[in-house]
Amino acid sequence: MSDLRELAAQLRVDSIRCTTAAGSGHPTSSMSAADLMAVLMTKHLRFDWANPHRPQNDRLVFSKGHACPLLYAMYKAAGAIDEKELLSLRKLGSRLQGHPNPHVLPYVDVATGSLGQGLPIGVGMALNGKYLDKLPYRVWVVLGDSEMAEGSIWEAFDKASHYKLNNLIGILDMNRLGQRGETDLGWNGPAYAARARAFGWHAIEIDGHNLDAIERAYAEALNQTDKPTCIIAKTEKGHGFSQIANKDGWHGKALPPDMEKAALAELGGVRHIVIASPKPEDKQPAPQSAPQPLKLPSYEVGKKEATRKAYGDALVALGAARGDVVALDGEVSNSTHADEFKKAYPDRFFEMFIAEQQVLGAAVGLAVLGKRAFASTFAAFFTRAYDQIRMAAVSNATIHLSGSHAGVSIGEDGPSQMALEDLAMMRAVCDSTVLYPSDANQTAQLLGQMVDLKGVSYIRTTREKTTILYPPGEKFPIGGSRVVKQSSGDKVAVVAAGITLHEALKAYDTLKGEGIAIRVIDAYSVKPIDRKTLAQAAKECGNKVIVVEDHWPEGGLGDAVLEAYAAEGALPRVVKLGVQGMPGSGTPAELMNAAGIDAAHIVKAAKALL
């Protein structure tokens, strides 16, 4: 235990040193959990530091990402980084950023710092270990007591017990003080324990600075057979330095040099202990099914099918071709048609129920451990998990999202179910791909490419059955578009996608009957968008362009088209037809007319331009 005390002191000292060198950071939040981490990394964290992505490694997630000075101090104690790098914390170009970031650090699986996300991601990692790879690694998640107020944490508590994730251990650093004072429950450990038990977890209350108690708690957690464990550790913020220990007002503040000197003296000075963590078990992941040629579904031209149904059919085809494809849904799989995958591959389908933040968290956890995770729900409900989507990009995670029931064209359900913001929000995600197919064959072809895309990709599907426009097997490259109707005499270009493409084709027929030729472009790839085709269309159609979309006018397809013209240096006259006013209930045709995005309004807009 004396060795562990020395290591814990070193972790505190290094947390202070690197934050003082940076002039900012969170030393006190790091110091409270140092004893917990000293015992963990010395005796229980089975990790090959020379091979951080080894599948057999335990996973460590700092959900309280602001305490990363402690994490970086652990890396130094493991010999993974040196003294010079430790002291580069928060400096431009340093791998040691203000919160953990896997873009630059191989020892970090996911970005944290937006509180409440580490445990939901840990659920996905634990699902992968227990049910897919079938490896005995454990997932350790360090939780802050402030983030226990986040609803996403309790979504994770619920799903972890539902799936009996005994390989998941939450370590609650209950240090009482948050950013602006005492936390919701302070040091009320029994309340945390009661809540954990109510959610089906094994709960252990300990003194988080008692090394013997910490060791016993970890051993007890590892003996669980069908329950996840939450260790509620009572700690002091700033523990180890009497001038700041358990004192309010020190959250997120580095010690000035004079206080650093006093703290290091009280903690016994600088140390350079290097320890060897236990090695992971040398067991191979469960074999996946052998890769097979991809056989996408096909649909007869002229018939009708919903693109959401094509999503489910194509997902099954991907599952047959690749054993790394997994699917998650938020209890709407009979509407998104992810249930088709569940029927075919129940061992690779995870129901997250009505918990969209957990759907995304689990998808990220599965993705960073090598699975191709497809997550689906109504497109409108992804807004609830937008922070998780944003953070997935920060995590450098590859996830594939499908949002169904988009726009006013869903009909009678009304505006609470209508995604009218999803294109805007998905386009805003760093390096994302946004797709909006108009028929079933196009959907299948796009999904076949989507599985290999990196980063966050999103496909928007339609509730209504739409006419099959394209023959089976026709190719639709990401970043492309399709000119569906054109002639040398086109006067206006109409750009549409999904449901509005069918309205544009109706408008084409009406205008053709009146002797007016228009060009119709299917912009199925909203991001990246086909700038070349758009520029050519404007040039050949008298610089008159109409964009029509089942979405608010802000941020969707219309703005994507305008951005494309700006990038090309073209200045056509662009009319945006988007949903105007808050919709209500009605038939799809009535609502599209009321929104100003049906064929009649396209015809009117074209005549006005001419």
Secondary structure, DSSP 8 states (H G I E B T S, - for coil): -HHHHHHHHHHHHHHHHHHHHHT-S-HHHHHTTHHHHHHIIIII----TT-TT-TTS-EEEESSGGGHHHHHHHHHHTTSS-HHHHTTTTSTT-SS-SS--TTT-TT--S---STT-HHHHHHHHHHIIIIIS-----EEEEEESGGGG-HHHHHHHHHHHHTT-TTEEEEEEE-SB-SSSB-SSTT-HHHHHHHHHHTT-EEEEEETT-HHHHHHHHHHHHT-SS--EEEEEE--TTTT-TTTTT-TT-TT----HHHHHHHHHHTT--------------------------------TTSEEEHHHHHHHHHHHHHHH-TTEEEEESS-HHHHSTHHHHHH-GGGEEE--S-HHHHHHHHHHHHTTT-EEEEEEEGGGGGGGHHHHHHHHHTT--EEEEEESBSGGG-TT-GGG-BSSHHHHHHTSTT-EEE--SSHHHHHHHHHHHTT--SEEEEE--SSEEE--S-TT----TT--EEEE--TT--EEEEE-THHHHHHHHHHHHHHHTT--EEEEE--EEES--HHHHHHHHHHTTTEEEEE-SS-SSSSHHHHHHHHHHHHT---EEEEE---S---S--HHHHHHHHT-SHHHHHHHHHHH-
